[in-house]
Amino acid sequence: MQRLKLYMAILGLSSASFMQAQTVKWISTTENDVWHEQRLKMGSRQCQSPTLSMGDASDGVELKAWGTTFNELDWDAFLMLTRDEQDEIMHALFAPDGDLRFTRGRISMNCNDYGRSWYSCDEVQGDLELRYFNIDRDKTSIIPLIRAAQKYNPDLGFWISPWSPPSWMKINNNYPVISRGKDTADPRIDYLLFSPAEGMDDDDVKLHAERKGEFPRRLATQDYFIQDPRYLQAYANYFCKFIDAYAEQGVPIDMVIYQNEAYSYTLYPGCAWTADGTVRFNRDYLAPTLRSRHPEVKLYLGTFNTNRLDYVERILSDEGLRKSIDGIAFQWEGREILPDIRRQYPHYSYICSESECGNGSMDWKAGEHTFFLISDNMGNGVDEWYNWNFILPKEGKSNWGWKQNALIEVDPETRTFRYTPEYFAVKHFTRYVAPGSKMVGYAPRTADSNVMALAYVTPEGNHVVVAGCFEDTAKEVCINAGKKSLNVTLQPHSFNTFVW
């Protein structure tokens, strides 16, 4: 017995952890039975044909953070609830002992499509000195929502990206890129997006549910941000003023991305950029300005929501730009080219800057899709993952008519809320896979099996396997872990987490 204790001490194991290593906690969720916990035993030998084999933690991608986004319409939904309900939600999302345990937040610099209306921090035409810059609008919504989260995690970190620059900094002098929305954009200048000889049709601006194949179908032929050096430098300064203003409010920003979805030619706030414009602004203006005024803030490139690999490779072919960035952000169609870019540039950090938003259904099918997206992003080397809206009213309808999903759905009539299937899809990952955990295995869906699994080793040395079964019948799976194995039958259409 003394020899056993000595051996365990050398390995850093307690008697309790040694005993627990023989037993696995299994948490499963189906549409009608959420977060069901039970126990099972590890098998004493390896499987011959495993679903997943866990590898060496020393080679795994280290998870940095799970996070979400702070939007105005989330704040409005949040205000429909009582103070006790608000506290319950914020504890569940952000507390270190909560359900989701988010440690980082994304902030939109200026308005986005889930704001009450379009605005910027400086709408004074020609104010290149930014004398009228302010965050007064944010102080009424975004910052109070952040403070409600900071109550449960004072150490939250934040990063920013704009959807649109101030309208006067753009060639069309408006927040959207095109005129298809309920805005005052002038349809006569929609031709600016492409070469005038080509024109534009509605296939170029399909909404998310209709986007198939190569996206975008055509690339913008000119930058919507004015490429005058005075404007480019003023915009770089604008980022720094935003960082300073938020710091004064107790909100530390440590990362910047120059543009959200430069390849969505939007009828809501957006900005089209060419490859040359992207390189020029990031390399020659934003990066050096941050280095001078905020050397502690990292610059990531993105957000890439395009699957046009050659186009992203063209941007990254610029050596000066590559030296200026610390990481790359992918979302939506960009996920499809993430493995190729990461193979070419393995030294960067890669993040999923926005999970897909859904269509307002907030149903089980949406939960399965989010589970798949998390698995595929993390399995392909992402070290940070960000949710989009975390709380919305029923159907999640934006002020411009787009319905989207959220982790929490509020009924405006009864002023009650529920945790959606997407909430539990996220919880199956974030509850036990803490920052500092290393990925040690990934089994994607295949043509023969609609099962996927992802394995991590936590900083404490625990093993976590998250598996999803999207089959219509139960599915037997086997996970090899060292000389032992985990043999289990997954319920059809289920989320599963195994911890030992």
VOPA-765803 format. One record per residue (C-alpha): residue number from 1; residue in one letter; chain; x, y, z. Coordinates in pm, whole numbers. Layout:
[site NUM; A; A; [X; Y; Z]],
...
This chain:
[site 1; M; A; [0; 0; 0]],
[site 2; Q; A; [285; 238; 81]],
[site 3; R; A; [440; 171; -260]],
[site 4; L; A; [108; 251; -427]],
[site 5; K; A; [81; 580; -236]],
[site 6; L; A; [440; 669; -331]],
[site 7; Y; A; [372; 590; -698]],
[site 8; M; A; [57; 802; -696]],
[site 9; A; A; [242; 1089; -529]],
[site 10; I; A; [507; 1083; -803]],
[site 11; L; A; [230; 1107; -1065]],
[site 12; G; A; [57; 1386; -875]],
[site 13; L; A; [-254; 1175; -810]],
[site 14; S; A; [-468; 1164; -499]],
[site 15; S; A; [-637; 843; -388]],
[site 16; A; A; [-971; 1000; -481]],
[site 17; S; A; [-860; 1087; -834]],
[site 18; F; A; [-711; 741; -874]],
[site 19; M; A; [-1043; 581; -788]],
[site 20; Q; A; [-1238; 825; -1002]],
[site 21; A; A; [-1019; 743; -1301]],
[site 22; Q; A; [-1191; 403; -1309]],
[site 23; T; A; [-1537; 560; -1335]],
[site 24; V; A; [-1668; 790; -1606]],
[site 25; K; A; [-1931; 1060; -1559]],
[site 26; W; A; [-2166; 1057; -1858]],
[site 27; I; A; [-2395; 1352; -1924]],
[site 28; S; A; [-2645; 1322; -2208]],
[site 29; T; A; [-2904; 1556; -2356]],
[site 30; T; A; [-3189; 1477; -2590]],
[site 31; E; A; [-3477; 1698; -2694]],
[site 32; N; A; [-3695; 1564; -2411]],
[site 33; D; A; [-3433; 1493; -2144]],
[site 34; V; A; [-3164; 1756; -2086]],
[site 35; W; A; [-2843; 1715; -1887]],
[site 36; H; A; [-2904; 1360; -1764]],
[site 37; E; A; [-2611; 1232; -1553]],
[site 38; Q; A; [-2507; 871; -1497]],
[site 39; R; A; [-2191; 665; -1438]],
[site 40; L; A; [-2017; 391; -1633]],
[site 41; K; A; [-1689; 200; -1620]],
[site 42; M; A; [-1394; 213; -1855]],
[site 43; G; A; [-1316; -99; -2056]],
[site 44; S; A; [-994; -278; -1968]],
[site 45; R; A; [-861; -300; -2324]],
[site 46; Q; A; [-857; -97; -2645]],
[site 47; C; A; [-1116; -124; -2922]],
[site 48; Q; A; [-1009; -268; -3255]],
[site 49; S; A; [-1206; -11; -3457]],
[site 50; P; A; [-1245; 296; -3235]],
[site 51; T; A; [-1461; 594; -3315]],
[site 52; L; A; [-1183; 810; -3169]],
[site 53; S; A; [-837; 749; -3024]],
[site 54; M; A; [-705; 1005; -2779]],
[site 55; G; A; [-354; 1128; -2856]],
[site 56; D; A; [-74; 1309; -2676]],
[site 57; A; A; [-171; 1634; -2501]],
[site 58; S; A; [169; 1787; -2576]],
[site 59; D; A; [75; 1810; -2945]],
[site 60; G; A; [-281; 1938; -2898]],
[site 61; V; A; [-419; 2284; -2968]],
[site 62; E; A; [-471; 2463; -2637]],
[site 63; L; A; [-813; 2616; -2577]],
[site 64; K; A; [-794; 2984; -2487]],
[site 65; A; A; [-1155; 3086; -2443]],
[site 66; W; A; [-1525; 3036; -2491]],
[site 67; G; A; [-1715; 3359; -2546]],
[site 68; T; A; [-2023; 3541; -2663]],
[site 69; T; A; [-2130; 3878; -2807]],
[site 70; F; A; [-2291; 4181; -2643]],
[site 71; N; A; [-2563; 4340; -2858]],
[site 72; E; A; [-2831; 4605; -2804]],
[site 73; L; A; [-3123; 4373; -2877]],
[site 74; D; A; [-2986; 4127; -2619]],
[site 75; W; A; [-3000; 4410; -2363]],
[site 76; D; A; [-3362; 4484; -2457]],
[site 77; A; A; [-3459; 4117; -2410]],
[site 78; F; A; [-3264; 4105; -2084]],
[site 79; L; A; [-3465; 4401; -1950]],
[site 80; M; A; [-3791; 4207; -1994]],
[site 81; L; A; [-3696; 3985; -1698]],
[site 82; T; A; [-3688; 4036; -1323]],
[site 83; R; A; [-3363; 4114; -1142]],
[site 84; D; A; [-3351; 3762; -996]],
[site 85; E; A; [-3396; 3611; -1341]],
[site 86; Q; A; [-3127; 3839; -1482]],
[site 87; D; A; [-2890; 3728; -1209]],
[site 88; E; A; [-2969; 3362; -1275]],
[site 89; I; A; [-2888; 3404; -1644]],
[site 90; M; A; [-2565; 3596; -1593]],
[site 91; H; A; [-2445; 3346; -1335]],
[site 92; A; A; [-2523; 3061; -1575]],
[site 93; L; A; [-2339; 3226; -1863]],
[site 94; F; A; [-2037; 3392; -1701]],
[site 95; A; A; [-1969; 3273; -1346]],
[site 96; P; A; [-1666; 3043; -1306]],
[site 97; D; A; [-1899; 2791; -1142]],
[site 98; G; A; [-2188; 2847; -1384]],
[site 99; D; A; [-2311; 2642; -1678]],
[site 100; L; A; [-2133; 2797; -1978]],
[site 101; R; A; [-1841; 2973; -1804]],
[site 102; F; A; [-1773; 3226; -2081]],
[site 103; T; A; [-1449; 3416; -2023]],
[site 104; R; A; [-1448; 3655; -2319]],
[site 105; G; A; [-1685; 3886; -2500]],
[site 106; R; A; [-1711; 4037; -2845]],
[site 107; I; A; [-1817; 4400; -2891]],
[site 108; S; A; [-1930; 4571; -3210]],
[site 109; M; A; [-1755; 4903; -3263]],
[site 110; N; A; [-2046; 5116; -3393]],
[site 111; C; A; [-2382; 4960; -3480]],
[site 112; N; A; [-2446; 4609; -3606]],
[site 113; D; A; [-2752; 4432; -3743]],
[site 114; Y; A; [-2870; 4349; -3390]],
[site 115; G; A; [-2875; 4709; -3276]],
[site 116; R; A; [-3189; 4915; -3228]],
[site 117; S; A; [-3086; 5140; -3518]],
[site 118; W; A; [-2778; 5236; -3716]],
[site 119; Y; A; [-2522; 5464; -3548]],
[site 120; S; A; [-2151; 5527; -3502]],
[site 121; C; A; [-1935; 5691; -3238]],
[site 122; D; A; [-1873; 5992; -3460]],
[site 123; E; A; [-2123; 6095; -3726]],
[site 124; V; A; [-1987; 6446; -3777]],
[site 125; Q; A; [-1909; 6470; -4149]],
[site 126; G; A; [-1538; 6524; -4213]],
[site 127; D; A; [-1431; 6502; -3848]],
[site 128; L; A; [-1093; 6347; -3926]],
[site 129; E; A; [-956; 6472; -3594]],
[site 130; L; A; [-1237; 6281; -3417]],
[site 131; R; A; [-1318; 6575; -3192]],
[site 132; Y; A; [-1678; 6456; -3159]],
[site 133; F; A; [-1603; 6089; -3094]],
[site 134; N; A; [-1805; 5943; -2803]],
[site 135; I; A; [-1954; 5616; -2678]],
[site 136; D; A; [-2267; 5774; -2530]],
[site 137; R; A; [-2496; 5532; -2713]],
[site 138; D; A; [-2305; 5230; -2579]],
[site 139; K; A; [-2338; 5360; -2224]],
[site 140; T; A; [-2714; 5308; -2245]],
[site 141; S; A; [-2708; 4941; -2348]],
[site 142; I; A; [-2386; 4757; -2433]],
[site 143; I; A; [-2189; 4868; -2129]],
[site 144; P; A; [-2471; 4799; -1879]],
[site 145; L; A; [-2507; 4451; -2029]],
[site 146; I; A; [-2133; 4396; -1993]],
[site 147; R; A; [-2139; 4514; -1633]],
[site 148; A; A; [-2416; 4266; -1556]],
[site 149; A; A; [-2180; 3993; -1681]],
[site 150; Q; A; [-1876; 4136; -1499]],
[site 151; K; A; [-2069; 4104; -1173]],
[site 152; Y; A; [-2017; 3728; -1206]],
[site 153; N; A; [-1678; 3733; -1377]],
[site 154; P; A; [-1476; 4053; -1317]],
[site 155; D; A; [-1191; 3908; -1524]],
[site 156; L; A; [-1382; 3894; -1854]],
[site 157; G; A; [-1172; 3992; -2155]],
[site 158; F; A; [-1303; 4164; -2469]],
[site 159; W; A; [-1230; 4220; -2834]],
[site 160; I; A; [-1384; 4449; -3095]],
[site 161; S; A; [-1472; 4459; -3462]],
[site 162; P; A; [-1686; 4704; -3660]],
[site 163; W; A; [-1971; 4611; -3892]],
[site 164; S; A; [-1952; 4952; -4058]],
[site 165; P; A; [-1729; 5257; -4022]],
[site 166; P; A; [-1901; 5594; -3974]],
[site 167; S; A; [-2114; 5649; -4284]],
[site 168; W; A; [-1913; 5953; -4395]],
[site 169; M; A; [-1597; 5742; -4421]],
[site 170; K; A; [-1757; 5526; -4695]],
[site 171; I; A; [-1793; 5588; -5066]],
[site 172; N; A; [-2172; 5541; -5053]],
[site 173; N; A; [-2209; 5762; -4744]],
[site 174; N; A; [-2435; 5507; -4571]],
[site 175; Y; A; [-2419; 5218; -4324]],
[site 176; P; A; [-2537; 4934; -4552]],
[site 177; V; A; [-2344; 4828; -4859]],
[site 178; I; A; [-2649; 4806; -5088]],
[site 179; S; A; [-3003; 4943; -5097]],
[site 180; R; A; [-3215; 4629; -5059]],
[site 181; G; A; [-3312; 4701; -4698]],
[site 182; K; A; [-3542; 4943; -4515]],
[site 183; D; A; [-3280; 5214; -4528]],
[site 184; T; A; [-3220; 5536; -4715]],
[site 185; A; A; [-2940; 5387; -4927]],
[site 186; D; A; [-2955; 5514; -5283]],
[site 187; P; A; [-3014; 5226; -5530]],
[site 188; R; A; [-2859; 5432; -5809]],
[site 189; I; A; [-2513; 5375; -5664]],
[site 190; D; A; [-2542; 5002; -5596]],
[site 191; Y; A; [-2328; 4964; -5908]],
[site 192; L; A; [-2028; 5077; -5701]],
[site 193; L; A; [-1996; 4726; -5558]],
[site 194; F; A; [-1891; 4565; -5885]],
[site 195; S; A; [-1763; 4695; -6214]],
[site 196; P; A; [-2042; 4906; -6369]],
[site 197; A; A; [-2041; 4694; -6685]],
[site 198; E; A; [-2139; 4382; -6488]],
[site 199; G; A; [-2421; 4523; -6282]],
[site 200; M; A; [-2568; 4337; -5986]],
[site 201; D; A; [-2860; 4105; -5921]],
[site 202; D; A; [-3016; 3963; -5607]],
[site 203; D; A; [-2813; 3640; -5632]],
[site 204; D; A; [-2512; 3844; -5522]],
[site 205; V; A; [-2669; 3930; -5185]],
[site 206; K; A; [-2852; 3615; -5079]],
[site 207; L; A; [-2931; 3576; -4709]],
[site 208; H; A; [-2758; 3309; -4503]],
[site 209; A; A; [-3010; 3029; -4558]],
[site 210; E; A; [-2980; 3063; -4935]],
[site 211; R; A; [-2602; 3085; -4964]],
[site 212; K; A; [-2470; 2773; -5137]],
[site 213; G; A; [-2145; 2684; -5309]],
[site 214; E; A; [-1884; 2954; -5353]],
[site 215; F; A; [-1942; 3260; -5139]],
[site 216; P; A; [-1954; 3537; -5231]],
[site 217; R; A; [-2050; 3460; -5588]],
[site 218; R; A; [-1864; 3774; -5698]],
[site 219; L; A; [-1610; 3982; -5509]],
[site 220; A; A; [-1633; 4357; -5465]],
[site 221; T; A; [-1421; 4542; -5719]],
[site 222; Q; A; [-1355; 4844; -5497]],
[site 223; D; A; [-1329; 4931; -5131]],
[site 224; Y; A; [-1630; 5090; -4969]],
[site 225; F; A; [-1402; 5256; -4717]],
[site 226; I; A; [-1250; 5571; -4866]],
[site 227; Q; A; [-887; 5492; -4947]],
[site 228; D; A; [-759; 5844; -4879]],
[site 229; P; A; [-460; 5823; -4636]],
[site 230; R; A; [-624; 6086; -4413]],
[site 231; Y; A; [-934; 5868; -4372]],
[site 232; L; A; [-735; 5549; -4324]],
[site 233; Q; A; [-528; 5705; -4047]],
[site 234; A; A; [-832; 5864; -3885]],
[site 235; Y; A; [-1000; 5524; -3878]],
[site 236; A; A; [-696; 5364; -3715]],
[site 237; N; A; [-707; 5640; -3454]],
[site 238; Y; A; [-1079; 5572; -3412]],
[site 239; F; A; [-1004; 5216; -3298]],
[site 240; C; A; [-765; 5349; -3035]],
[site 241; K; A; [-1014; 5606; -2909]],
[site 242; F; A; [-1272; 5329; -2874]],
[site 243; I; A; [-1026; 5119; -2672]],
[site 244; D; A; [-950; 5419; -2449]],
[site 245; A; A; [-1316; 5506; -2398]],
[site 246; Y; A; [-1409; 5151; -2301]],
[site 247; A; A; [-1112; 5128; -2065]],
[site 248; E; A; [-1251; 5431; -1882]],
[site 249; Q; A; [-1570; 5229; -1831]],
[site 250; G; A; [-1379; 4935; -1685]],
[site 251; V; A; [-1402; 4724; -2001]],
[site 252; P; A; [-1055; 4606; -2111]],
[site 253; I; A; [-1013; 4544; -2485]],
[site 254; D; A; [-714; 4327; -2575]],
[site 255; M; A; [-781; 4230; -2938]],
[site 256; V; A; [-897; 4405; -3255]],
[site 257; I; A; [-1030; 4284; -3590]],
[site 258; Y; A; [-1066; 4545; -3864]],
[site 259; Q; A; [-1400; 4434; -4015]],
[site 260; N; A; [-1686; 4193; -3959]],
[site 261; E; A; [-1766; 3989; -4270]],
[site 262; A; A; [-1604; 4197; -4541]],
[site 263; Y; A; [-1753; 3955; -4796]],
[site 264; S; A; [-2120; 3999; -4708]],
[site 265; Y; A; [-2256; 4282; -4920]],
[site 266; T; A; [-2520; 4382; -4675]],
[site 267; L; A; [-2847; 4565; -4654]],
[site 268; Y; A; [-2761; 4621; -4285]],
[site 269; P; A; [-2438; 4784; -4154]],
[site 270; G; A; [-2139; 4649; -4342]],
[site 271; C; A; [-1837; 4745; -4547]],
[site 272; A; A; [-1691; 4577; -4855]],
[site 273; W; A; [-1311; 4563; -4875]],
[site 274; T; A; [-1086; 4441; -5154]],
[site 275; A; A; [-773; 4235; -5092]],
[site 276; D; A; [-554; 4539; -5157]],
[site 277; G; A; [-757; 4757; -4923]],
[site 278; T; A; [-748; 4491; -4651]],
[site 279; V; A; [-370; 4467; -4669]],
[site 280; R; A; [-321; 4843; -4692]],
[site 281; F; A; [-533; 4936; -4391]],
[site 282; N; A; [-415; 4658; -4160]],
[site 283; R; A; [-46; 4668; -4253]],
[site 284; D; A; [13; 5040; -4302]],
[site 285; Y; A; [-234; 5204; -4063]],
[site 286; L; A; [-407; 4990; -3802]],
[site 287; A; A; [-110; 4772; -3702]],
[site 288; P; A; [145; 5054; -3657]],
[site 289; T; A; [-108; 5275; -3478]],
[site 290; L; A; [-192; 4997; -3232]],
[site 291; R; A; [178; 4926; -3177]],
[site 292; S; A; [236; 5291; -3097]],
[site 293; R; A; [-67; 5362; -2878]],
[site 294; H; A; [-177; 5019; -2755]],
[site 295; P; A; [107; 4767; -2783]],
[site 296; E; A; [-82; 4538; -2543]],
[site 297; V; A; [-366; 4492; -2793]],
[site 298; K; A; [-339; 4210; -3048]],
[site 299; L; A; [-442; 4244; -3410]],
[site 300; Y; A; [-621; 3951; -3573]],
[site 301; L; A; [-707; 3934; -3942]],
[site 302; G; A; [-1067; 3875; -4045]],
[site 303; T; A; [-1339; 3808; -4003]],
[site 304; F; A; [-1316; 3578; -4303]],
[site 305; N; A; [-1665; 3469; -4402]],
[site 306; T; A; [-1561; 3357; -4749]],
[site 307; N; A; [-1468; 3010; -4874]],
[site 308; R; A; [-1269; 3151; -5167]],
[site 309; L; A; [-934; 3004; -5066]],
[site 310; D; A; [-732; 3174; -5339]],
[site 311; Y; A; [-857; 3514; -5226]],
[site 312; V; A; [-759; 3463; -4861]],
[site 313; E; A; [-423; 3323; -4975]],
[site 314; R; A; [-371; 3639; -5181]],
[site 315; I; A; [-420; 3857; -4873]],
[site 316; L; A; [-189; 3643; -4660]],
[site 317; S; A; [80; 3638; -4929]],
[site 318; D; A; [183; 3986; -4812]],
[site 319; E; A; [477; 3935; -4578]],
[site 320; G; A; [438; 4273; -4412]],
[site 321; L; A; [80; 4195; -4323]],
[site 322; R; A; [168; 3851; -4190]],
[site 323; K; A; [423; 4008; -3956]],
[site 324; S; A; [160; 4252; -3829]],
[site 325; I; A; [-101; 4003; -3709]],
[site 326; D; A; [-126; 3757; -3420]],
[site 327; G; A; [-409; 3540; -3544]],
[site 328; I; A; [-689; 3488; -3794]],
[site 329; A; A; [-1066; 3481; -3745]],
[site 330; F; A; [-1305; 3265; -3949]],
[site 331; Q; A; [-1684; 3246; -3944]],
[site 332; W; A; [-1965; 3113; -4163]],
[site 333; E; A; [-1827; 2993; -4502]],
[site 334; G; A; [-1474; 3069; -4384]],
[site 335; R; A; [-1486; 2751; -4173]],
[site 336; E; A; [-1462; 2552; -4498]],
[site 337; I; A; [-1111; 2681; -4575]],
[site 338; L; A; [-984; 2695; -4216]],
[site 339; P; A; [-792; 2363; -4240]],
[site 340; D; A; [-611; 2473; -4559]],
[site 341; I; A; [-504; 2809; -4419]],
[site 342; R; A; [-398; 2657; -4088]],
[site 343; R; A; [-179; 2403; -4266]],
[site 344; Q; A; [-3; 2686; -4449]],
[site 345; Y; A; [31; 2909; -4141]],
[site 346; P; A; [37; 2680; -3835]],
[site 347; H; A; [198; 2937; -3603]],
[site 348; Y; A; [-107; 3164; -3584]],
[site 349; S; A; [-393; 3140; -3340]],
[site 350; Y; A; [-729; 3071; -3507]],
[site 351; I; A; [-1068; 3166; -3371]],
[site 352; C; A; [-1432; 3110; -3464]],
[site 353; S; A; [-1543; 3471; -3432]],
[site 354; E; A; [-1915; 3402; -3473]],
[site 355; S; A; [-2123; 3089; -3469]],
[site 356; E; A; [-2400; 3080; -3726]],
[site 357; C; A; [-2716; 3265; -3622]],
[site 358; G; A; [-2997; 3034; -3734]],
[site 359; N; A; [-3344; 3141; -3846]],
[site 360; G; A; [-3532; 3221; -3525]],
[site 361; S; A; [-3660; 2865; -3471]],
[site 362; M; A; [-3453; 2807; -3152]],
[site 363; D; A; [-3543; 2436; -3184]],
[site 364; W; A; [-3361; 2103; -3153]],
[site 365; K; A; [-3244; 2109; -3514]],
[site 366; A; A; [-3072; 2442; -3446]],
[site 367; G; A; [-2907; 2291; -3140]],
[site 368; E; A; [-2769; 2002; -3344]],
[site 369; H; A; [-2631; 2241; -3604]],
[site 370; T; A; [-2456; 2449; -3339]],
[site 371; F; A; [-2312; 2132; -3182]],
[site 372; F; A; [-2176; 2034; -3524]],
[site 373; L; A; [-2026; 2381; -3582]],
[site 374; I; A; [-1848; 2385; -3247]],
[site 375; S; A; [-1709; 2036; -3303]],
[site 376; D; A; [-1588; 2111; -3653]],
[site 377; N; A; [-1429; 2444; -3564]],
[site 378; M; A; [-1252; 2311; -3256]],
[site 379; G; A; [-1157; 1987; -3428]],
[site 380; N; A; [-984; 2184; -3703]],
[site 381; G; A; [-766; 2382; -3465]],
[site 382; V; A; [-968; 2677; -3339]],
[site 383; D; A; [-859; 2793; -2992]],
[site 384; E; A; [-1140; 3044; -2924]],
[site 385; W; A; [-1510; 3011; -3009]],
[site 386; Y; A; [-1775; 3284; -2992]],
[site 387; N; A; [-2151; 3263; -2978]],
[site 388; W; A; [-2358; 3536; -3147]],
[site 389; N; A; [-2672; 3654; -2958]],
[site 390; F; A; [-2710; 3499; -2615]],
[site 391; I; A; [-3061; 3623; -2531]],
[site 392; L; A; [-3342; 3734; -2765]],
[site 393; P; A; [-3723; 3750; -2771]],
[site 394; K; A; [-3920; 3477; -2948]],
[site 395; E; A; [-3815; 3440; -3313]],
[site 396; G; A; [-3521; 3673; -3248]],
[site 397; K; A; [-3632; 3922; -3510]],
[site 398; S; A; [-3398; 4210; -3590]],
[site 399; N; A; [-3519; 4561; -3667]],
[site 400; W; A; [-3452; 4501; -4035]],
[site 401; G; A; [-3653; 4177; -4046]],
[site 402; W; A; [-3403; 3892; -4005]],
[site 403; K; A; [-3498; 3618; -3756]],
[site 404; Q; A; [-3213; 3462; -3561]],
[site 405; N; A; [-3150; 3224; -3271]],
[site 406; A; A; [-3013; 3272; -2922]],
[site 407; L; A; [-2905; 3060; -2628]],
[site 408; I; A; [-3193; 3197; -2420]],
[site 409; E; A; [-3540; 3279; -2554]],
[site 410; V; A; [-3765; 3534; -2384]],
[site 411; D; A; [-4143; 3539; -2425]],
[site 412; P; A; [-4233; 3911; -2438]],
[site 413; E; A; [-4597; 3843; -2345]],
[site 414; T; A; [-4540; 3636; -2032]],
[site 415; R; A; [-4193; 3781; -1957]],
[site 416; T; A; [-4058; 3432; -1898]],
[site 417; F; A; [-3751; 3268; -2048]],
[site 418; R; A; [-3621; 2926; -2146]],
[site 419; Y; A; [-3281; 2777; -2223]],
[site 420; T; A; [-3283; 2667; -2587]],
[site 421; P; A; [-3129; 2347; -2728]],
[site 422; E; A; [-2834; 2558; -2845]],
[site 423; Y; A; [-2768; 2651; -2483]],
[site 424; F; A; [-2725; 2283; -2396]],
[site 425; A; A; [-2521; 2219; -2710]],
[site 426; V; A; [-2277; 2485; -2589]],
[site 427; K; A; [-2288; 2364; -2228]],
[site 428; H; A; [-2179; 2015; -2330]],
[site 429; F; A; [-1848; 2172; -2437]],
[site 430; T; A; [-1792; 2465; -2205]],
[site 431; R; A; [-1895; 2308; -1875]],
[site 432; Y; A; [-1591; 2078; -1855]],
[site 433; V; A; [-1350; 2187; -2131]],
[site 434; A; A; [-1186; 2481; -1953]],
[site 435; P; A; [-933; 2728; -2097]],
[site 436; G; A; [-592; 2563; -2091]],
[site 437; S; A; [-734; 2228; -2200]],
[site 438; K; A; [-562; 2063; -2496]],
[site 439; M; A; [-738; 1888; -2780]],
[site 440; V; A; [-618; 1529; -2817]],
[site 441; G; A; [-854; 1388; -3078]],
[site 442; Y; A; [-1125; 1464; -3330]],
[site 443; A; A; [-1357; 1231; -3518]],
[site 444; P; A; [-1569; 1422; -3774]],
[site 445; R; A; [-1892; 1309; -3931]],
[site 446; T; A; [-1845; 1079; -4228]],
[site 447; A; A; [-2053; 950; -4516]],
[site 448; D; A; [-2107; 631; -4316]],
[site 449; S; A; [-2166; 775; -3970]],
[site 450; N; A; [-2350; 1080; -3845]],
[site 451; V; A; [-2155; 1076; -3519]],
[site 452; M; A; [-1876; 1313; -3421]],
[site 453; A; A; [-1650; 1329; -3117]],
[site 454; L; A; [-1389; 1566; -2974]],
[site 455; A; A; [-1144; 1486; -2693]],
[site 456; Y; A; [-955; 1714; -2451]],
[site 457; V; A; [-723; 1685; -2154]],
[site 458; T; A; [-784; 1960; -1898]],
[site 459; P; A; [-515; 2150; -1705]],
[site 460; E; A; [-597; 1931; -1404]],
[site 461; G; A; [-534; 1616; -1607]],
[site 462; N; A; [-897; 1516; -1650]],
[site 463; H; A; [-1014; 1365; -1976]],
[site 464; V; A; [-1322; 1504; -2152]],
[site 465; V; A; [-1489; 1360; -2460]],
[site 466; V; A; [-1780; 1544; -2620]],
[site 467; A; A; [-1979; 1338; -2870]],
[site 468; G; A; [-2287; 1404; -3078]],
[site 469; C; A; [-2512; 1143; -3237]],
[site 470; F; A; [-2731; 1277; -3516]],
[site 471; E; A; [-2855; 935; -3630]],
[site 472; D; A; [-3220; 831; -3616]],
[site 473; T; A; [-3123; 515; -3427]],
[site 474; A; A; [-2891; 446; -3133]],
[site 475; K; A; [-2523; 422; -3221]],
[site 476; E; A; [-2244; 222; -3054]],
[site 477; V; A; [-1917; 411; -3019]],
[site 478; C; A; [-1580; 332; -2868]],
[site 479; I; A; [-1315; 578; -2750]],
[site 480; N; A; [-961; 451; -2698]],
[site 481; A; A; [-785; 625; -2408]],
[site 482; G; A; [-438; 484; -2346]],
[site 483; K; A; [-467; 112; -2286]],
[site 484; K; A; [-835; 138; -2192]],
[site 485; S; A; [-1149; 223; -2378]],
[site 486; L; A; [-1487; 381; -2333]],
[site 487; N; A; [-1766; 171; -2486]],
[site 488; V; A; [-2111; 325; -2495]],
[site 489; T; A; [-2433; 334; -2695]],
[site 490; L; A; [-2540; 690; -2777]],
[site 491; Q; A; [-2907; 772; -2798]],
[site 492; P; A; [-3032; 897; -3134]],
[site 493; H; A; [-3013; 1273; -3174]],
[site 494; S; A; [-2818; 1331; -2853]],
[site 495; F; A; [-2541; 1546; -2710]],
[site 496; N; A; [-2298; 1366; -2478]],
[site 497; T; A; [-2008; 1458; -2249]],
[site 498; F; A; [-1782; 1203; -2077]],
[site 499; V; A; [-1549; 1307; -1795]],
[site 500; W; A; [-1293; 1102; -1600]],
